[in-house]
Structure formats: C-alpha cells, structure tokens
Amino acid sequence: MPQFAQRIGRAQPSAIMQVAEKAKRLKAEGRDIINFSIGVPNFLPGDHIYAAARESLAHDSGQYGSNRGSDALLEAFLAHLEKIGLTGYTVANLASGIGAKQVIYNLAEALLDEGDTIAFAVPYWTSYRDIAAIVNAKVDLLPCPAAQDYKLTPQQLEAALEKKPRVFLFNNPSNPTGMVYGREEIAALADVLVRYPDTWIITDDIYHAMVFDELGYHNFAHARPELRDRLIFVDSLSKTYGMPGWRVGLMAGPESVAKAIATLNSNHITSIPEVVQAAAVAAMAGPQDVPAAKRREFQAKRDQVMDVMDAIPGVVCPRPQGAFYAFPDVSVAFGRVHGPSGLAIADDLTFCSVLLETKGVACVPGSAFGEPRAVRISYTCPTPQLAPGLQRFAEFFAELN
Ligand SMILES: Cc1ncc(COP(=O)(O)O)c(C=O)c1O
C-alpha cells in the first residue's frame, strides 16, 4: 500500500460537522432535535440574486473565468468595501475564491513557510488551527477566556508580536463567541500592530454586516490606514447574504498578495463559476434589505438567548454583539450527574453528548474552538424552535445533581 503524505495526518475532520451529523442521525430516527450546532445563517438570498443567476444562465459563456474574479465581481466588491469605509483600493488589490475558507487557505499557502508562526486568539474558528497544521506552520495561541470577554488585549498582542510571528490572524465579529471589538479596542490593538512591521495581518471579518447595538464595524485599517500595506481583509457572502452554499469569498490587501492568490487559484480552482459570480454581484450591488432585516432578527434572538443564559446559576456568557453565536462557559456542570438519566458530565464533550441524548439539543463542544470550558450555541434555528431549545438547555442544568 503506498503511503499518504504526512500533511493528511495533520488534517482533522471538522468537529462541528461531527455533532451536526449525529443530530441529523437522531432526527432521522424520529427524535425531536433542536439544532444549535451548525453555523449557517438559515435564510435564502433575496429574489434579485436568483434573478441575476437566471439571467447569467440565459447568456452562459460556458468558459473558464478570470483567476482573480470577473471585473464585475471585483468592481462590486470595491463598492461594497467603500460602504464599510475601506477606501483607497483598486481592483489590483482584490481577489476571490471558493468561500472565505479557500481564501484563508490560499493566504496560508502564500504567506507561511513550514515552521513559520501564525498567532491568533483562543477561542478561534476551528479551521484556523487545521489550515495551519496542513501547511505545517506553528501556531501561537493567545488565550482569551470568558473572564476577559473572550477578547484579545493590547498587552497580549504586544507579547505575541515580540516573538515576530509571520502572520497575526484576527476575527471580528468572532465565531464562536459573537464578540465584537469596539472602535477604541480596535484602535488600541492597531497602535500595537504599527510597531511590528514584519508581521502580516489577516482580518477575517466575514460577519461584519452582523453587528448589533449600534456598535458599528471597525477594522485596523480604519484606525491606522498605514497598516494597509500588510493587512489582508477577508470577506464572504456566505453569512451576510444567506449564501453559504454558493461559495464566494473575497479579499482586499496589498497588490502582491492579491496577485499571489490569483496565481494559486490558477493552479487549483481556476475561477468561481460564472453564474455564481453574477449572483454575487447582485448580492453586493443590489438592495441590502435582507441582511438588514436578518441583523435585527439575530439581535432579538441574541437577547432571547442571553435572558436564559443569565438566569442559569454558574453559567458565564459574555454578551455577544455580533454574528449569530453565543459561547457560554458551562464548566459549572463538569463533575456532576444528570439526575433523570444518571449520565455523568466530565467535560464539554460529554456535556454536549448528554444534552443531545437527553434533551435533543445539539451544541458544539468548546474544545473544537480551543476552549473546553464552553459550548457554542448557534441561534439561527427557525424562530419557533429557539424558545423551546433554550428552555430545554435551562432544564438540563436544573436536573444536574
Ligand atoms: C470566522 C469564519 N471565517 C471563515 C468562514 C468560512 O466562510 P465561507 O463559507 O466563506 O468559506 C467561516 C464559516 O463558518 C467563519 O465562521
């Protein structure tokens, strides 16, 4: 039997998908399951987006497209960037990919040699760790527990940058915590970043349209425009426009980086399909009422989630201000037994599996995000399911001995 490359031994299947699969299986067996596990926005794109896709089909060229993205796609992204105050770019600064995940993967290929370090906060989005492992980079994990609202401090950033990582990867709003950095917090971190010119900065801000409480979205490039020379902003249509399956990711950064991404694309994906690009243009250039309505809906759902979390003794849940996740620290349950079932809860993994078995509620163990004291609740389920799901979550705690 021929050998695999070592690389594949370092890649892990997604822990989130494993929970989602189990929830799906129980549902297929007839169980009443409420799924808080998968991070999908759970709405479909606006009609104008489907209309643009149909129109594109009617005039299909059937050809390969540009490695960087069509002119129309890049122009639409440029205008979209300007709306969030990221100005001064041209299409030469932009590139696209099959979802933000592939864009980030490409960035890792382009910026990290084997053994280079990439630094990021914990909790982190699961794929950061796995992508780093696949390209054989070292990771410097910067712990940001619930006690510090899951947010990175300027002091932590300074200590990390002193070690000269090749890349600092930042995610705002955050998956899994829903935390959003305010204007002053971003400015304080940006002040540190300017002092370390040898580190690339990637801001994975794909949830930037889902910020609540009038907090606004802020990027290091707003605070210190000089950082643009080494800052790469990553965006995606997946969450903002209800298009995770359409697979459109985008980046804006230095021309040299955009060119490197196009070169990598030319050697694997070639291009995003023409019909998808047409739909993406319509999403960014068309009416923004669907994302705006969803932001209001998610903010109301966040309030519902927090009312329940705040009322459970011992559970600590920093208040999310964006995306559609809450990340309660549930470690108060560890070492206890679920009375009615007699099942013991040792850690986040058994917490999630006992909760799913006994209450039919699926959450993702925090260890998938590097924080084993917590679990992730994704609250985009259909509205009628949210209150009963939360009620079962609270009942579960009340039943612990
Ligand atoms: C923080 C973060 N970055 C990137 C992605 C990937 O998004 P896409 O669907 O565009 O690949 C996700 C998806 O869950 C995410 O949560």
Ligand as a Chemical Component Dictionary entry (heavy atoms), coordinates in Angstrom:
data_LIG
# 
_chem_comp.id                   LIG 
_chem_comp.type                 NON-POLYMER 
_chem_comp.pdbx_formal_charge   0 
_chem_comp.three_letter_code    LIG 
# 
loop_
_chem_comp_atom.comp_id 
_chem_comp_atom.atom_id 
_chem_comp_atom.alt_atom_id 
_chem_comp_atom.type_symbol 
_chem_comp_atom.charge 
_chem_comp_atom.model_Cartn_x 
_chem_comp_atom.model_Cartn_y 
_chem_comp_atom.model_Cartn_z 
_chem_comp_atom.pdbx_ordinal 
LIG C1 C1 C 0 -14.851 33.092 11.132 1  
LIG C2 C2 C 0 -15.113 32.392 9.852  2  
LIG N1 N1 N 0 -14.275 32.571 8.823  3  
LIG C3 C3 C 0 -14.465 31.967 7.636  4  
LIG C4 C4 C 0 -15.535 31.116 7.435  5  
LIG C5 C5 C 0 -15.702 30.464 6.090  6  
LIG O1 O1 O 0 -16.700 31.045 5.343  7  
LIG P1 P1 P 0 -17.020 30.606 3.858  8  
LIG O2 O2 O 0 -18.375 29.983 3.870  9  
LIG O3 O3 O 0 -16.994 31.872 3.052  10 
LIG O4 O4 O 0 -15.963 29.656 3.412  11 
LIG C6 C6 C 0 -16.435 30.874 8.475  12 
LIG C7 C7 C 0 -17.546 29.928 8.302  13 
LIG O5 O5 O 0 -18.158 29.457 9.216  14 
LIG C8 C8 C 0 -16.221 31.543 9.709  15 
LIG O6 O6 O 0 -17.066 31.377 10.734 16 
# 
loop_
_chem_comp_bond.comp_id 
_chem_comp_bond.atom_id_1 
_chem_comp_bond.atom_id_2 
_chem_comp_bond.value_order 
_chem_comp_bond.pdbx_ordinal 
LIG C1 C2 SING 1  
LIG C2 N1 SING 2  
LIG C2 C8 DOUB 3  
LIG N1 C3 DOUB 4  
LIG C3 C4 SING 5  
LIG C4 C5 SING 6  
LIG C4 C6 DOUB 7  
LIG C5 O1 SING 8  
LIG O1 P1 SING 9  
LIG P1 O2 DOUB 10 
LIG P1 O3 SING 11 
LIG P1 O4 SING 12 
LIG C6 C7 SING 13 
LIG C6 C8 SING 14 
LIG C7 O5 DOUB 15 
LIG C8 O6 SING 16 
# 
